């Protein structure tokens, strides 16, 4: 039994109460005539997150977030699925069972995300059918292939229909989609979207019945811009270890209230709303529901004092009360040593007009610009002084593909940075001021069996991510410390981006406009086709 000021989300009341629970299930809630300082809330639910982006295994992720009031997550494992297919999903599920956090999964709908990149696996309709049969699979994961939906691609349609067959919702992914195209996308039975970047998008999609996820990730931070437009959920999407060390949904609740959102409405967006949408039978303090309960000091700062999951006290005063032992995973890289020549772009002219990927701070969306670059010895030269750097994607699954292009916005004055986190197929992505440094960074990353690397004449620093090249089996403090040091080094190398490696990882995401890069070439997302580097 616990006592406190109960926030009743069903009636939107706050009153003194005691909550009785037995064997993990709430039995009765009784009003009492006592005064309390603390508030009792339902456990927090992150309705959309990719655990892999935290660079932590599921068990280590639980260790990081439970003390912040998170009792459940709905996670789309399409990152590891793109690397290892069903075996990767099985790894996530198995590791998740070792900790008390409630993990609910979605069936990855787009593995690979598009046909314009090389992934490590393919998940077709048969695999989707097998996944959706499972009770802990609560939805079809975000349908990123919106051109496939609009074109009524048979495979895309079949996957959506399977979700309807099992009466499970379909998560959406529709950046900048509008008008008749948006209507057709929603008509297919897709119910949510977390890719809004403007109030106009929020309003249009809500008017058409979509449920809007207000995203506050590490790279894409949209809460401040969108909160006045309303929404149904507050979600992370992608949250790195450094940010998780500061907090999770508790921090996002605090920010949303600071931005003017009603506290009760904010709490609903991370409790009752996701529970109802995904049929979790959680998200509220009610008889018959699991005793997932969070005790906080107030409804403004949301400082978490105690956390109960299934009636068990799992965190107290910011300390978790369970141990973690992550599972190991086999090596997942198959590529040769790379040479500086692999990262050159050739030309027979004296200069070239080239397309340039334009990075936008705090956004997944990129722009396209152009630059005039010199050619020396038949090779197009980058322009470090103008921040026009080379960017390359190196395929990691044994096909030996490499594509090279140019990017503006990373600001490196020296060296190179590389990552085996490159959404969504997770080939190796590298940005650098010289081909020599780019080759060295890629080779070091492979030697580490995945991770993040920064190299220059002065610096050689890595964060090792041996679990599918995406995650570490170390704890959040260790990963965060190494990541923080790495980011400081990258800043010293000239980059001023808030989250340089997460930003880098999204340069390969071919379903977010406008210009991106895969292992097969430079890609125009709006027209869904490859384009030449030179114009």
C-alpha positions, 0 to 999 in steps of 0.5 A: 500500500502507498499513500499520497496525493493521487492524480486521477486521470479518469476524472482529472481530480487530485485528492488524498488516497491510499492505493492497495495492491496485491501480487502486482495488481491494484485492488482498491483505491480509497480516499483518505483524510490526510495531507501529503506532499508527494503525488501519485501518478501512473507509471510513465510510458514512452509510446515511441522509442528506438532503444538502439539509439541510446547505444544501450542494450535493453537491460542497460536502457532499463537501468538508465530510465526506470529511476526517472519514472519510466515503467513501460516503453513501446519500442520499434527494433527496426535498427537491429532488425536492419542489421540482423533480422529476426535474430536481432529482434529476438536478442532485444526481447530476450535481453529485455526479459531480464529486467522489470521494465515493461517492454512492448515491441512493434513489428518493423515494417520497413526492413530494409527501409527502402530498396535504395540501400543495402541492409543486413536483412529483409523482413517480409510479410511472412515474418511480419505475420509471425511477429504480429501473432505475439502478445508483446508485439503491440503494433506494426512499426512506423510505416516509413515507406510512404511512397509505397503506401501512396503507390499501393505497393502490394508488399506494403499493403499486405503488411498493413492489412496483417496489422488490421487482421490482428487488430493492432494499430499501424504507426506512421512516419509522414514528414511533410506529407500533406493534402491528398497524399496525406489523406491517402496515407491515413486512409490506409489505416495508419494512425500516428505520426511523430515526424511533424516539424511545423504547427501547420503539419500538426493541425492538418494531421490532427484534423484528419484524425491522426494521433500526434506524437510530440517528439523530444529526442536528442537530435530532433527536438520538436516539443517547443515548436509544436506543443501549442498545436496539441498532441496525443503523446510525448515521445523520445524516438531517439535518445542518446546515452548522454541525454538519458543520464539527465532524465527521460520522460520526467524531463520531457514532462517538466519541459512541456509544462514549462512551455504551457501545457496543462500538467494533467494533459501532459501526464495523460500523454505519457500514461493513459493515452499510449496505454489506450491506443496500444491496448496495454491495460496500463497507464492509469491507477485503477483496480485490475491494472498492474501497479505501475506507479510513480511518486513525484514531488510535484506536477511542475518539476516531476522529480521522481522519488519512488517507482513501482512496476507490477507492485515491486519497488524498483527505484528509490531516490534515483537509484534502481533496485535491480541488477543488470547482466546484458547478453552478448552478441556475435560480430556483425561486420563483413568488409575489407580494409579501406584505402584513401582512394576509396573516398575520392570523387573523380573528375576530368574537369578543372572544377565541378558544381556539386550537390551538397547535403545541408545539415539543419541543427536539431532537425532530421530534415536536410536541405540541398545546396550547391558549391563550386569545387576545385579538381586536382589530379583528377579528384574533386577537392573538398573545401574545409574553409567553406565547410564543404566536406566529404561524406561517405557511406561504406556498406558493411554486409559483404557487398563492398559498396561505397558512395561519396558526396559532399555535406555542409554543416559539420564544421570540421577543420581537421580529421574525420568522424565515423559511425556504424549507427547510420539509419536505417540500414546501419552501414558505416557513415563517415565525414572528414576533411581528408580521404586519409583520415576517413579511411583510418576512421572506418578501419578503426571502427571495424577493428572495434566491431562497431561504434563511434570514432573521431580521428585527427593528427591530435585525437584518436578516440572511440566509443565501442558498440559491439552489440550489432554495431549499435549498442554497448553492454556497459552502463549508461554512465560509462557510455555517456562519459565516453560519448561526452569526451568524444563529442568534446573532441569533435567540438575541438575539431571544429564541429558545433552541432549539439549531437554530431554523431546522431546528426551524422547517423540521420544523413543516411535516412532515405525517408526524411527529405531532402537530400541524403546518402546511402551506400548506393549513392546520393538520394533525392528523397522528395523525388525518391531517386538517385541524383549525381553528385555533380550537376 
